[in-house]
């Protein structure tokens, strides 16, 4: 979760194989913030069920918080529309 430039260097775009399918949500998509929040909620529930602890729990909490912050930034984005 981040901005295009960052993702190309050390994010999902950089980590993905050249032929790996990806699904991208953009801030211009009015549906994106709710989808990101749903993903974050499911992510949190999965870690709670697994009993994630220690360093892995700390990483999961940061990822959850990052997703929620991203959703808020998407919601505040100046140009938003329903997807094409």
Secondary structure, 3 states (H helix, E strand, C coil): CCCHHHHHHHCHHHHCCCCCCCCCCCCCECCHHHHHHHHHHHHHHHHHHHCCCHHHHHHHHHHHHHHHHHHHHHHHCCCCECCC
